[in-house]
Amino acid sequence: MADLEINDRNMADQSYKDVLESIKRNSDPNSNTVLLVDDERGIRMKVARDVRSFDPDIVIYEASNGQEALKKLEEIRKKYYRDPLFIVLDLHMPVVDGWEVISHLKKEYEEKGKTSGIPIIVLSSTSGEKGLFLKSSIHDGKSGYWPLVSVAKEVCADKSHYDAVGRKGLMAWLEHFVKA
């Protein structure tokens, strides 16, 4: 059983390295984009400033809900012929929430026969879970989306299951994906 867990972990590590290599190969300084999705404009502005602190030439697209995000993603793909470097995504938003965006993007990459999608940084002030009986979770790979990291906003009540916490945690992941 332990050997199986170690093998799964090694495969996940290799998949993660493959994703990072893909980001490096597709990195073109003249067409690097990031999609920021949050219903709070102040959060989007702050994250945009943080992203630009690592790369002032990066093109930032913003959306206030999941429906707008999917439209912006299509706009990015049509204009640049590729996906954004990563998406920063809130879970709870009006119209279409972050859960639906994750589900849509997961279905999209699976239909193409891929094992991973656009890297997503979930930035949330909630528990990162939904549902009473059939719980969905963004923690510990339970969303089924790869690669996905979770960052708890400063106001989050329970930060224990998140990959990172607050601005410091977000900055570390932004740097990781921008400079990968």
C-alpha positions as semicolon CSV with decimal commas, in nm:
position;residue;x (nm);y (nm);z (nm)
1;M;0,000;0,000;0,000
2;A;0,282;0,241;0,088
3;D;0,455;0,159;-0,243
4;L;0,134;0,249;-0,427
5;E;0,115;0,584;-0,246
6;I;0,481;0,658;-0,325
7;N;0,427;0,567;-0,692
8;D;0,117;0,794;-0,708
9;R;0,316;1,076;-0,550
10;N;0,603;1,026;-0,798
11;M;0,358;1,035;-1,090
12;A;0,199;1,352;-0,952
13;D;0,544;1,512;-0,908
14;Q;0,631;1,424;-1,269
15;S;0,298;1,561;-1,396
16;Y;0,363;1,881;-1,206
17;K;0,711;1,909;-1,360
18;D;0,558;1,847;-1,704
19;V;0,312;2,133;-1,647
20;L;0,595;2,367;-1,546
21;E;0,793;2,268;-1,856
22;S;0,488;2,339;-2,072
23;I;0,458;2,684;-1,918
24;K;0,826;2,753;-1,990
25;R;0,796;2,632;-2,352
26;N;0,488;2,843;-2,413
27;S;0,623;3,152;-2,244
28;D;0,647;3,433;-2,493
29;P;0,716;3,769;-2,330
30;N;0,505;3,944;-2,593
31;S;0,195;3,737;-2,529
32;N;0,197;3,629;-2,165
33;T;-0,149;3,668;-2,014
34;V;-0,313;3,603;-1,679
35;L;-0,685;3,586;-1,606
36;L;-0,805;3,723;-1,270
37;V;-1,158;3,623;-1,168
38;D;-1,315;3,767;-0,853
39;D;-1,639;3,955;-0,791
40;E;-1,451;4,203;-0,571
41;R;-1,284;4,466;-0,789
42;G;-1,040;4,561;-0,513
43;I;-0,909;4,204;-0,494
44;R;-0,860;4,194;-0,874
45;M;-0,673;4,526;-0,866
46;K;-0,447;4,410;-0,582
47;V;-0,367;4,077;-0,747
48;A;-0,302;4,253;-1,081
49;R;-0,048;4,481;-0,906
50;D;0,114;4,178;-0,746
51;V;0,140;3,992;-1,079
52;R;0,291;4,298;-1,248
53;S;0,550;4,323;-0,970
54;F;0,700;4,001;-1,111
55;D;0,649;4,085;-1,479
56;P;0,540;4,438;-1,578
57;D;0,480;4,327;-1,939
58;I;0,225;4,060;-1,856
59;V;-0,122;4,125;-1,999
60;I;-0,391;4,105;-1,731
61;Y;-0,749;4,011;-1,814
62;E;-1,016;4,052;-1,547
63;A;-1,363;3,909;-1,494
64;S;-1,613;3,956;-1,211
65;N;-1,782;3,616;-1,246
66;G;-1,732;3,279;-1,409
67;Q;-1,941;3,357;-1,715
68;E;-1,727;3,662;-1,794
69;A;-1,415;3,452;-1,722
70;L;-1,503;3,192;-1,985
71;K;-1,570;3,470;-2,239
72;K;-1,236;3,637;-2,154
73;L;-1,061;3,301;-2,189
74;E;-1,199;3,265;-2,541
75;E;-1,088;3,621;-2,617
76;I;-0,734;3,539;-2,497
77;R;-0,724;3,222;-2,705
78;K;-0,842;3,401;-3,020
79;K;-0,600;3,690;-2,980
80;Y;-0,288;3,505;-2,860
81;Y;-0,357;3,151;-2,989
82;R;-0,286;3,006;-2,646
83;D;-0,402;2,987;-2,288
84;P;-0,309;3,229;-2,012
85;L;-0,010;3,135;-1,796
86;F;-0,254;3,083;-1,507
87;I;-0,594;3,183;-1,368
88;V;-0,654;3,333;-1,023
89;L;-1,008;3,229;-0,933
90;D;-1,253;3,306;-0,652
91;L;-1,502;3,028;-0,574
92;H;-1,812;3,222;-0,468
93;M;-1,931;3,471;-0,728
94;P;-2,263;3,567;-0,886
95;V;-2,391;3,432;-1,220
96;V;-2,137;3,145;-1,264
97;D;-1,921;3,054;-0,965
98;G;-1,563;2,930;-0,952
99;W;-1,674;2,569;-0,902
100;E;-1,848;2,575;-1,241
101;V;-1,543;2,731;-1,407
102;I;-1,321;2,454;-1,265
103;S;-1,567;2,191;-1,385
104;H;-1,585;2,345;-1,734
105;L;-1,206;2,367;-1,769
106;K;-1,157;2,012;-1,638
107;K;-1,407;1,875;-1,889
108;E;-1,236;2,076;-2,163
109;Y;-0,888;1,932;-2,104
110;E;-1,018;1,580;-2,050
111;E;-1,207;1,593;-2,382
112;K;-0,876;1,683;-2,549
113;G;-0,710;1,380;-2,389
114;K;-0,485;1,595;-2,170
115;T;-0,391;1,519;-1,810
116;S;-0,374;1,883;-1,702
117;G;-0,525;2,220;-1,776
118;I;-0,446;2,585;-1,724
119;P;-0,287;2,628;-1,378
120;I;-0,546;2,767;-1,135
121;I;-0,478;2,952;-0,811
122;V;-0,801;2,944;-0,610
123;L;-0,815;3,251;-0,386
124;S;-1,101;3,214;-0,140
125;S;-1,231;3,334;0,195
126;T;-1,450;3,025;0,245
127;S;-1,373;2,671;0,358
128;G;-1,299;2,564;0,001
129;E;-1,572;2,304;0,019
130;K;-1,933;2,286;-0,094
131;G;-2,223;2,047;-0,056
132;L;-2,360;1,863;0,244
133;F;-2,364;1,501;0,135
134;L;-2,157;1,484;-0,184
135;K;-1,891;1,729;-0,074
136;S;-1,670;1,898;-0,330
137;S;-1,336;2,029;-0,215
138;I;-1,043;2,219;-0,362
139;H;-0,808;2,064;-0,108
140;D;-0,572;1,768;-0,149
141;G;-0,656;1,710;-0,517
142;K;-1,023;1,640;-0,444
143;S;-1,143;1,878;-0,715
144;G;-0,996;1,646;-0,976
145;Y;-0,851;1,948;-1,158
146;W;-0,478;1,958;-1,220
147;P;-0,288;2,179;-1,148
148;L;-0,477;2,368;-0,880
149;V;-0,342;2,536;-0,568
150;S;-0,550;2,699;-0,299
151;V;-0,473;3,022;-0,116
152;A;-0,682;3,140;0,177
153;K;-0,768;3,510;0,179
154;E;-0,669;3,691;0,500
155;V;-1,035;3,695;0,618
156;C;-1,079;3,318;0,579
157;A;-1,208;3,161;0,901
158;D;-1,051;2,814;0,854
159;K;-0,716;2,828;0,677
160;S;-0,593;2,485;0,787
161;H;-0,653;2,295;0,461
162;Y;-0,519;2,555;0,219
163;D;-0,188;2,526;0,031
164;A;-0,098;2,882;0,134
165;V;-0,239;3,168;0,339
166;G;-0,274;3,541;0,279
167;R;-0,076;3,780;0,066
168;K;0,258;3,613;0,142
169;G;0,126;3,277;0,025
170;L;-0,034;3,427;-0,284
171;M;0,285;3,614;-0,374
172;A;0,487;3,291;-0,354
173;W;0,252;3,114;-0,597
174;L;0,231;3,415;-0,832
175;E;0,609;3,428;-0,847
176;H;0,623;3,055;-0,904
177;F;0,389;3,065;-1,205
178;V;0,512;3,392;-1,355
179;K;0,880;3,302;-1,332
180;A;0,844;2,929;-1,400
